Amino acid sequence: MINIRPVSDLRYKFSEIEEDVNTGEPVYLTKNGYGTMVVMSIEAYSELTDNVERALDEADRYAEEHDERMTHEEVFSSIRERIGDYV
């Protein structure tokens, strides 16, 4: 079940939010009825970002080993061509 709480709970019920987050599920915080932020454990955050960090590291290594550079137009054109094959 999605855990939605008012942002004021960070101040007044921090330990409850911490317990909820430590179960591995995020807590969605609202202010004046609108979503403002998500609180999650470091482990959950790492799961979300580890693949991105790995891909960026791989791209950095590739860039160090190769001189070829592409403009953003070339990159997106290539992506559009590949997507077009599947759409």
PyRosetta script that sets phi, psi and omega in degrees:
from pyrosetta import init, pose_from_sequence

init()
pose = pose_from_sequence("MINIRPVSDLRYKFSEIEEDVNTGEPVYLTKNGYGTMVVMSIEAYSELTDNVERALDEADRYAEEHDERMTHEEVFSSIRERIGDYV")
pose.set_psi(1, 138.7)
pose.set_omega(1, -179.6)
pose.set_phi(2, -70.4)
pose.set_psi(2, 133.1)
pose.set_omega(2, -178.3)
pose.set_phi(3, -101.7)
pose.set_psi(3, 104.8)
pose.set_omega(3, -179.4)
pose.set_phi(4, -114.0)
pose.set_psi(4, 127.9)
pose.set_omega(4, -177.7)
pose.set_phi(5, -139.2)
pose.set_psi(5, 155.8)
pose.set_omega(5, 175.6)
pose.set_phi(6, -70.6)
pose.set_psi(6, 147.5)
pose.set_omega(6, -177.9)
pose.set_phi(7, -60.3)
pose.set_psi(7, -25.5)
pose.set_omega(7, 178.3)
pose.set_phi(8, -62.2)
pose.set_psi(8, -21.9)
pose.set_omega(8, 177.2)
pose.set_phi(9, -64.1)
pose.set_psi(9, -22.7)
pose.set_omega(9, 176.0)
pose.set_phi(10, -59.5)
pose.set_psi(10, -37.7)
pose.set_omega(10, -179.1)
pose.set_phi(11, -81.2)
pose.set_psi(11, -45.5)
pose.set_omega(11, -169.5)
pose.set_phi(12, -95.6)
pose.set_psi(12, -19.8)
pose.set_omega(12, -177.5)
pose.set_phi(13, -137.2)
pose.set_psi(13, 40.8)
pose.set_omega(13, -176.2)
pose.set_phi(14, -56.2)
pose.set_psi(14, -43.8)
pose.set_omega(14, -176.2)
pose.set_phi(15, -63.3)
pose.set_psi(15, -33.7)
pose.set_omega(15, 176.7)
pose.set_phi(16, -67.1)
pose.set_psi(16, -43.6)
pose.set_omega(16, 178.8)
pose.set_phi(17, -63.7)
pose.set_psi(17, -42.5)
pose.set_omega(17, 178.9)
pose.set_phi(18, -59.5)
pose.set_psi(18, -42.9)
pose.set_omega(18, 177.2)
pose.set_phi(19, -61.1)
pose.set_psi(19, -45.4)
pose.set_omega(19, 179.6)
pose.set_phi(20, -61.1)
pose.set_psi(20, -44.7)
pose.set_omega(20, -178.5)
pose.set_phi(21, -65.0)
pose.set_psi(21, -36.3)
pose.set_omega(21, -178.6)
pose.set_phi(22, -69.4)
pose.set_psi(22, -10.6)
pose.set_omega(22, 173.9)
pose.set_phi(23, -78.7)
pose.set_psi(23, -8.7)
pose.set_omega(23, 179.7)
pose.set_phi(24, 101.4)
pose.set_psi(24, -6.4)
pose.set_omega(24, -179.8)
pose.set_phi(25, -98.2)
pose.set_psi(25, 142.2)
pose.set_omega(25, 178.2)
pose.set_phi(26, -74.8)
pose.set_psi(26, 158.1)
pose.set_omega(26, 173.3)
pose.set_phi(27, -115.1)
pose.set_psi(27, 124.7)
pose.set_omega(27, 180.0)
pose.set_phi(28, -92.9)
pose.set_psi(28, 126.8)
pose.set_omega(28, -177.9)
pose.set_phi(29, -107.4)
pose.set_psi(29, 142.1)
pose.set_omega(29, 179.8)
pose.set_phi(30, -122.4)
pose.set_psi(30, 154.7)
pose.set_omega(30, 173.8)
pose.set_phi(31, -134.2)
pose.set_psi(31, 123.3)
pose.set_omega(31, -177.1)
pose.set_phi(32, 54.3)
pose.set_psi(32, 36.4)
pose.set_omega(32, 176.2)
pose.set_phi(33, 83.8)
pose.set_psi(33, -0.8)
pose.set_omega(33, -179.5)
pose.set_phi(34, -114.3)
pose.set_psi(34, 142.4)
pose.set_omega(34, 177.8)
pose.set_phi(35, -62.3)
pose.set_psi(35, 134.2)
pose.set_omega(35, -179.9)
pose.set_phi(36, -121.5)
pose.set_psi(36, -34.6)
pose.set_omega(36, -178.1)
pose.set_phi(37, -163.9)
pose.set_psi(37, 168.3)
pose.set_omega(37, 176.7)
pose.set_phi(38, -124.4)
pose.set_psi(38, 134.1)
pose.set_omega(38, 176.5)
pose.set_phi(39, -108.7)
pose.set_psi(39, 131.6)
pose.set_omega(39, 178.8)
pose.set_phi(40, -144.2)
pose.set_psi(40, 163.7)
pose.set_omega(40, 179.3)
pose.set_phi(41, -70.3)
pose.set_psi(41, 160.7)
pose.set_omega(41, 176.6)
pose.set_phi(42, -61.2)
pose.set_psi(42, -37.9)
pose.set_omega(42, 179.8)
pose.set_phi(43, -63.2)
pose.set_psi(43, -44.6)
pose.set_omega(43, 179.2)
pose.set_phi(44, -64.5)
pose.set_psi(44, -40.4)
pose.set_omega(44, 178.4)
pose.set_phi(45, -63.0)
pose.set_psi(45, -42.6)
pose.set_omega(45, 179.5)
pose.set_phi(46, -61.5)
pose.set_psi(46, -39.7)
pose.set_omega(46, 177.7)
pose.set_phi(47, -59.5)
pose.set_psi(47, -36.9)
pose.set_omega(47, -179.7)
pose.set_phi(48, -73.0)
pose.set_psi(48, -33.6)
pose.set_omega(48, -171.1)
pose.set_phi(49, -103.9)
pose.set_psi(49, -16.6)
pose.set_omega(49, -175.8)
pose.set_phi(50, -58.1)
pose.set_psi(50, -43.8)
pose.set_omega(50, -179.5)
pose.set_phi(51, -64.6)
pose.set_psi(51, -37.9)
pose.set_omega(51, 178.7)
pose.set_phi(52, -65.5)
pose.set_psi(52, -45.7)
pose.set_omega(52, 179.1)
pose.set_phi(53, -60.6)
pose.set_psi(53, -42.4)
pose.set_omega(53, 178.7)
pose.set_phi(54, -62.3)
pose.set_psi(54, -43.7)
pose.set_omega(54, -179.8)
pose.set_phi(55, -64.5)
pose.set_psi(55, -40.1)
pose.set_omega(55, 177.9)
pose.set_phi(56, -65.5)
pose.set_psi(56, -40.7)
pose.set_omega(56, 176.9)
pose.set_phi(57, -62.2)
pose.set_psi(57, -41.6)
pose.set_omega(57, 178.5)
pose.set_phi(58, -63.7)
pose.set_psi(58, -41.5)
pose.set_omega(58, 178.7)
pose.set_phi(59, -64.6)
pose.set_psi(59, -39.7)
pose.set_omega(59, 177.2)
pose.set_phi(60, -62.6)
pose.set_psi(60, -43.7)
pose.set_omega(60, 178.4)
pose.set_phi(61, -62.2)
pose.set_psi(61, -43.5)
pose.set_omega(61, 179.4)
pose.set_phi(62, -61.1)
pose.set_psi(62, -43.9)
pose.set_omega(62, -178.6)
pose.set_phi(63, -63.9)
pose.set_psi(63, -34.9)
pose.set_omega(63, 178.3)
pose.set_phi(64, -68.8)
pose.set_psi(64, -31.5)
pose.set_omega(64, -175.2)
pose.set_phi(65, -90.5)
pose.set_psi(65, -15.6)
pose.set_omega(65, -175.7)
pose.set_phi(66, -128.6)
pose.set_psi(66, 146.7)
pose.set_omega(66, 180.0)
pose.set_phi(67, -91.9)
pose.set_psi(67, -15.5)
pose.set_omega(67, -176.5)
pose.set_phi(68, -63.7)
pose.set_psi(68, 134.2)
pose.set_omega(68, 176.1)
pose.set_phi(69, -131.9)
pose.set_psi(69, 147.5)
pose.set_omega(69, 179.8)
pose.set_phi(70, -125.2)
pose.set_psi(70, 147.1)
pose.set_omega(70, 174.3)
pose.set_phi(71, -76.9)
pose.set_psi(71, 165.3)
pose.set_omega(71, 178.3)
pose.set_phi(72, -65.0)
pose.set_psi(72, -30.5)
pose.set_omega(72, 177.3)
pose.set_phi(73, -63.1)
pose.set_psi(73, -42.0)
pose.set_omega(73, 179.0)
pose.set_phi(74, -65.2)
pose.set_psi(74, -42.2)
pose.set_omega(74, -179.6)
pose.set_phi(75, -62.3)
pose.set_psi(75, -51.5)
pose.set_omega(75, -177.1)
pose.set_phi(76, -67.8)
pose.set_psi(76, -33.4)
pose.set_omega(76, 176.0)
pose.set_phi(77, -62.2)
pose.set_psi(77, -44.3)
pose.set_omega(77, 178.6)
pose.set_phi(78, -62.5)
pose.set_psi(78, -42.1)
pose.set_omega(78, 179.1)
pose.set_phi(79, -64.8)
pose.set_psi(79, -43.6)
pose.set_omega(79, 179.4)
pose.set_phi(80, -60.5)
pose.set_psi(80, -40.0)
pose.set_omega(80, 178.1)
pose.set_phi(81, -61.7)
pose.set_psi(81, -44.0)
pose.set_omega(81, -179.4)
pose.set_phi(82, -67.6)
pose.set_psi(82, -41.3)
pose.set_omega(82, 179.9)
pose.set_phi(83, -67.0)
pose.set_psi(83, -37.8)
pose.set_omega(83, 179.6)
pose.set_phi(84, -57.4)
pose.set_psi(84, -28.9)
pose.set_omega(84, 179.0)
pose.set_phi(85, -69.1)
pose.set_psi(85, -21.9)
pose.set_omega(85, -175.2)
pose.set_phi(86, -106.5)
pose.set_psi(86, -12.9)
pose.set_omega(86, -176.3)
pose.set_phi(87, -90.4)
pose.dump_pdb("model.pdb")
